[in-house]
Amino acid sequence: MKKLTKTAIVTDSTAYLPQNICEKLHITIAPISVGFGAQQYRERIDISDAEFYRRLKTEKNFPTTAPPSMGTMATIYQQLASAGYDEVVSIHLAGGISGFVNNLNQFVQDFSEIKVHVVDSQLSLQPMGYLVIQAAKMALAHYSVADILAKIDALKATFGEYFIVDDLQNLVHGGRLSSGSAFVGSLLKVKPILSLNKTHFNIEAVDKVRSLKRAKATIVERFIKETQDLPYSVRVFLAGTANEPEIEKWQHHIQGKLTNVIAIETGQIGPVIGAHVGPGAFAILWVKEAEEF
């Protein structure tokens, strides 16, 4: 049921939403930073994707990432309160990948300027962006916060993803994958099939194959098996790192094989997630196509 409230939608930069979409739907982005040594850069503000991946090839040390400070988040929320918003729905990358959303949840409990509802998206990338877009459309249509949160929960339950990385070392160094998995991958020259654990939402290896070609075929096969008999259509996202032409070719190669798919979108993963998966990653992600309201 609609209720005339003014709800702000906030997310972080790992949703990788285009600026024009954010402006149109009044979405506020909290930028996450990526760094080389002592230098920190807000992704896609202070450093472009191209510059980041160029430096990733030449830097001796692994890049680091840093979420927005609680002071930065407080400023964002205060500005929204001053702009006349009644409440905030703040949607962020999975707590199993970053501690940011859990820290933010603790912070807003004592934040009195405006009521903030923190949402762990349990993912990132385009599916998180899609979720944010749906929440923003509902907010602009004056749906209640309860209705927006219910829609988010319903969509989150339909998320799925598989991905492949060219080199596991970035994930291991950042603590996102166990060193044991990396050892098996490097020793046997296999390509692990990676996914988010549906209980803890951390990255785990669910299979391994001998080549990139076979790995890409395997994750598509897994996707088809998991979605072909669903009672609803899904939106598919193909994402990669520093490999846009290859992602486009992948789309053309597989789109005729996919059923029960309403749309396929392609995109590139920005510096923050790219710092952990490295160049040459391939991901297939999906979510239920949201009904119009």
ABEGO torsion letter per residue (X at the ends): XBBBBBBBBBBBAAAGBBAAAAAAAGBBBBBBBBBBEABBBBBGAABBAAAAAAAAAABABBBBBBBBBAAAAAAAAAAAAAAGBABBBBBBBBAAABAAAAAAAAAAAABAABBBBBBBAGBBEAAAAAAAAAAAAAAAAGBBAAAAAAAAAAAAAABBBBBBBABAAAAAAAGABBAAAAAAAAAAGBBBBBBBBAAAGBBBBABBBABAAAAAAAAAAAAAAAAAABABBBBBBBBBBGAAAAAAAAAAAAAAABBGBABBBBBBBBAAAAAAAEBGBBBBBBBBBBBBX
